[in-house]
């Protein structure tokens, strides 16, 4: 399970990571780290009828230019109720051709939905570093990703960010598929990202995780003696139950995104 930093605004879009790069449409508009690009049509009828295609890059929303996923999501969410969302698009396969489509949102479970997800169009820049500089750059990257994860978990715990950003194995596999389609290097980068995420989550102070075991050992050190076997069993069962609840919640998020296209 892994948290995605971001928000879920009105408009049937999910924000993963703004990052300031252009948005692209992906099976339902899920923003990510770059220019808004789409990766396909969702199951909600409005996007189907509008003829959105995988790889459509969003250049403007309702006539206003957008250069990042967050801008695209906010512009779509700001569309007045009952009005169509007008998207200016160019497909990443034919960037010289632009077209305009209109999507009339529908209401689903009290939310305004357009039925598209947006992710970011990755920007690949090759930089050659010496071994020493590469180690330093890797450390800075790990530190940055870990800080972002810590902030995301903290915001979900305090209610500042939606728990809908929690991703389970289905969502992770879906993102892995996107990485594979992006090429060998993006896939390796994604594997590194997942490894860091798992390592970070393992340090959260839940009894069945290593972080929880460290807390238990610290408490035993302060007491000057071990907890009884009965107490340790109770702590372990409570932690295992909590992890099952989180896992079920993340799976529910994944299935909701998969079948409802949100």
C-alpha positions as CSV (number, residue, x, y, z in Angstrom):
1,X,0.0,0.0,0.0
2,X,1.3,3.5,-0.8
3,X,-0.1,7.0,-0.3
4,X,-0.3,9.4,-3.2
5,X,0.2,13.0,-2.3
6,X,-2.6,15.2,-3.7
7,X,-6.4,15.9,-3.5
8,X,-9.6,14.8,-5.1
9,X,-11.5,17.9,-6.3
10,X,-14.9,18.3,-7.8
11,X,-15.0,17.1,-11.4
12,X,-14.4,13.4,-11.3
13,X,-10.6,13.9,-11.4
14,X,-7.9,12.6,-9.1
15,X,-4.7,14.4,-8.4
16,X,-1.6,12.4,-7.8
17,X,1.3,14.8,-7.9
18,X,1.2,18.2,-9.6
19,X,4.9,18.7,-10.3
20,X,4.3,21.5,-12.8
21,X,4.5,19.4,-16.0
22,X,1.7,19.1,-18.6
23,X,-1.4,16.9,-17.9
24,X,-2.3,13.9,-20.1
25,X,-5.5,11.9,-20.0
26,X,-5.3,8.3,-18.6
27,X,-8.3,5.9,-18.4
28,X,-10.6,8.4,-16.7
29,X,-8.3,12.2,-16.2
30,X,-5.8,11.3,-13.3
31,X,-3.2,14.0,-12.9
32,X,0.3,13.1,-12.2
33,X,3.7,14.8,-12.5
34,X,3.7,16.6,-15.8
35,X,1.7,18.1,-18.5
36,X,-1.8,17.0,-18.3
37,X,-2.1,13.9,-20.5
38,X,-4.8,11.3,-20.8
39,X,-4.3,7.6,-21.0
40,X,-7.8,6.5,-22.1
41,X,-11.5,6.9,-21.5
42,X,-13.2,6.0,-18.3
43,X,-16.3,4.0,-17.8
44,X,-18.5,7.1,-17.2
45,X,-20.5,8.0,-20.4
46,X,-19.5,11.7,-20.8
47,X,-15.9,10.9,-21.7
48,X,-16.9,8.0,-23.9
49,X,-19.2,10.3,-25.9
50,X,-16.6,13.0,-26.2
51,X,-14.2,10.7,-28.0
52,X,-11.2,11.2,-25.7
53,X,-8.3,9.0,-26.6
54,X,-5.3,7.5,-24.7
55,X,-2.5,10.0,-24.8
56,X,-4.6,13.2,-25.3
57,X,-2.7,16.1,-23.8
58,X,-4.8,18.9,-22.3
59,X,-3.7,22.3,-23.6
60,X,-6.6,24.3,-22.2
61,X,-9.7,24.0,-20.1
62,X,-12.7,26.2,-21.0
63,X,-10.4,28.4,-23.1
64,X,-7.8,28.9,-20.4
65,X,-4.4,27.4,-20.9
66,X,-3.1,24.8,-18.4
67,X,0.5,23.7,-17.9
68,X,0.2,21.2,-15.0
69,X,-2.1,18.5,-13.8
70,X,-3.1,20.5,-10.8
71,X,-4.1,23.5,-13.0
72,X,-6.2,21.1,-15.2
73,X,-8.0,19.5,-12.3
74,X,-8.8,22.9,-10.6
75,X,-10.0,24.3,-13.9
76,X,-12.3,21.3,-14.5
77,X,-13.6,21.5,-11.0
78,X,-14.3,25.2,-11.3
79,X,-16.7,24.6,-14.3
80,X,-20.1,26.0,-13.3
81,X,-22.7,23.3,-12.6
82,X,-24.8,22.4,-15.6
83,X,-22.1,23.7,-18.0
84,X,-20.0,21.5,-20.3
85,X,-16.3,21.2,-19.8
86,X,-14.5,22.3,-23.0
87,X,-11.1,20.8,-23.4
88,X,-8.5,21.8,-26.0
89,X,-6.4,18.6,-26.8
90,X,-3.5,17.4,-28.8
91,X,-2.5,13.7,-28.8
92,X,1.1,12.9,-27.8
93,X,1.3,10.9,-31.0
94,X,0.2,13.8,-33.3
95,X,1.2,16.9,-31.3
96,X,0.8,19.2,-34.3
97,X,-3.0,18.5,-34.5
98,X,-5.3,20.2,-32.0
99,X,-9.0,19.6,-31.4
100,X,-11.7,20.8,-29.0
101,X,-14.1,18.5,-27.3
102,X,-16.9,19.2,-24.9
103,X,-17.9,16.9,-22.0
104,X,-21.2,17.4,-20.1
105,X,-20.6,16.3,-16.5
106,X,-23.0,14.0,-14.8
107,X,-23.8,13.5,-11.1
108,X,-22.6,10.3,-9.5
109,X,-23.2,9.6,-5.8
110,X,-23.4,13.4,-5.1
111,X,-20.3,14.2,-7.1
112,X,-19.8,15.9,-10.5
113,X,-18.1,13.4,-12.7
114,X,-16.6,13.8,-16.2
115,X,-15.2,10.3,-16.3
116,X,-11.5,10.9,-17.1
117,X,-8.3,10.6,-15.2
118,X,-5.2,12.8,-15.6
119,X,-1.6,11.9,-15.1
120,X,1.5,13.8,-15.9
121,X,3.5,13.5,-19.0
122,X,7.0,12.5,-17.8
123,X,9.9,14.7,-18.8
124,X,13.0,12.5,-19.2
125,X,16.4,14.3,-18.9
126,X,19.6,12.3,-19.0
127,X,22.3,13.7,-16.7
128,X,25.7,12.0,-16.4
129,X,27.3,12.1,-12.9
130,X,30.5,10.8,-11.4
131,X,30.1,7.9,-8.9
132,X,30.4,10.2,-5.9
133,X,27.9,12.8,-7.3
134,X,25.5,9.9,-8.2
135,X,25.5,8.7,-4.6
136,X,24.9,12.2,-3.4
137,X,22.1,12.8,-5.9
138,X,20.5,9.4,-5.0
139,X,20.5,10.3,-1.3
140,X,18.8,13.7,-2.1
141,X,16.2,11.9,-4.2
142,X,15.5,9.3,-1.4
143,X,15.3,12.1,1.1
144,X,12.9,14.1,-1.1
145,X,10.6,11.0,-1.7
146,X,10.6,10.0,2.0
147,X,9.7,13.6,3.0
148,X,6.9,13.7,0.5
149,X,5.5,10.3,1.8
150,X,5.8,11.5,5.4
151,X,3.8,14.6,4.6
152,X,1.2,12.6,2.7
153,X,0.7,10.2,5.6
154,X,0.5,13.1,8.0
155,X,-2.0,15.0,5.9
156,X,-4.2,11.9,5.6
157,X,-4.0,11.3,9.4
158,X,-5.1,14.9,10.1
159,X,-7.7,15.0,7.4
160,X,-5.9,17.6,5.3
161,X,-5.6,15.1,2.4
162,X,-8.2,12.6,1.3
163,X,-7.7,8.9,2.3
164,X,-8.9,8.2,-1.3
165,X,-5.2,8.8,-2.2
166,X,-4.2,5.5,-0.4
167,X,-3.3,3.0,-3.1
168,X,-3.2,-0.8,-2.8
169,X,-1.7,-3.6,-4.9
170,X,-4.1,-3.1,-7.8
171,X,-3.2,0.6,-8.1
172,X,0.5,-0.1,-7.7
173,X,0.2,-2.7,-10.5
174,X,-1.6,-0.2,-12.7
175,X,1.1,2.4,-12.2
176,X,3.8,-0.3,-12.8
177,X,2.1,-0.9,-16.2
178,X,2.3,2.7,-17.1
179,X,6.0,2.7,-16.1
180,X,6.7,-0.3,-18.3
181,X,5.0,1.4,-21.3
182,X,7.3,4.4,-20.6
183,X,10.4,2.3,-21.1
184,X,13.1,0.5,-19.2
185,X,14.5,3.5,-17.3
186,X,11.1,4.8,-16.0
187,X,10.3,1.2,-14.9
188,X,13.6,1.0,-12.9
189,X,12.8,4.4,-11.4
190,X,9.3,3.2,-10.4
191,X,10.8,0.0,-8.8
192,X,13.1,2.3,-6.7
193,X,10.1,4.5,-5.8
194,X,8.1,1.4,-4.6
195,X,11.1,0.1,-2.6
196,X,11.5,3.5,-0.8
197,X,7.7,3.6,-0.2
198,X,7.7,0.1,1.3
199,X,10.7,0.9,3.5
200,X,9.1,4.0,4.8
201,X,5.7,2.3,5.5
202,X,7.6,-0.4,7.4
203,X,8.9,2.2,9.8
204,X,5.4,3.4,10.8
205,X,4.9,2.5,14.5
206,X,2.3,-0.2,14.0
207,X,3.1,-3.3,16.1
208,X,3.4,-5.8,13.2
209,X,5.8,-3.6,11.3
210,X,9.4,-3.0,12.2
211,X,8.6,0.5,13.4
212,X,6.1,-0.9,15.9
213,X,8.7,-3.4,17.1
214,X,11.2,-0.6,17.7
215,X,8.5,1.2,19.8
216,X,7.8,-2.0,21.8
217,X,11.5,-2.5,22.4
218,X,11.9,1.1,23.5
219,X,9.0,0.8,26.0
220,X,10.5,-2.4,27.4
221,X,13.8,-0.6,27.8
222,X,12.1,2.2,29.7
223,X,10.2,-0.3,31.9
224,X,13.4,-2.2,32.6
225,X,11.7,-5.5,31.7
226,X,9.9,-7.3,28.9
227,X,6.2,-7.3,28.4
228,X,4.4,-10.5,29.2
229,X,3.8,-13.0,26.4
230,X,0.0,-12.3,26.7
231,X,0.6,-8.5,26.3
232,X,2.9,-9.1,23.3
233,X,0.3,-11.3,21.7
234,X,-2.5,-8.7,22.3
235,X,-0.3,-6.0,20.7
236,X,0.5,-8.2,17.7
237,X,-3.1,-9.0,17.1
238,X,-4.2,-5.4,17.4
239,X,-1.5,-4.3,14.9
240,X,-2.4,-7.1,12.5
241,X,-6.1,-6.2,12.7
242,X,-5.2,-2.5,12.0
243,X,-3.2,-3.5,8.9
244,X,-6.1,-5.7,7.6
245,X,-8.4,-2.7,7.9
246,X,-5.9,-0.4,6.0
247,X,-5.4,-3.1,3.4
248,X,-9.1,-3.5,2.8
249,X,-9.5,0.3,2.6
250,X,-6.7,0.6,0.0
251,X,-8.2,-2.3,-2.0
252,X,-11.6,-0.6,-1.9
253,X,-10.0,2.6,-3.3
254,X,-8.3,0.6,-6.1
255,X,-11.5,-1.1,-7.1
256,X,-13.5,2.1,-7.0
257,X,-11.0,3.7,-9.3
258,X,-11.0,0.7,-11.5
259,X,-14.7,0.2,-12.0
260,X,-16.1,3.7,-11.6
261,X,-13.3,5.5,-13.5
262,X,-12.7,8.1,-10.8
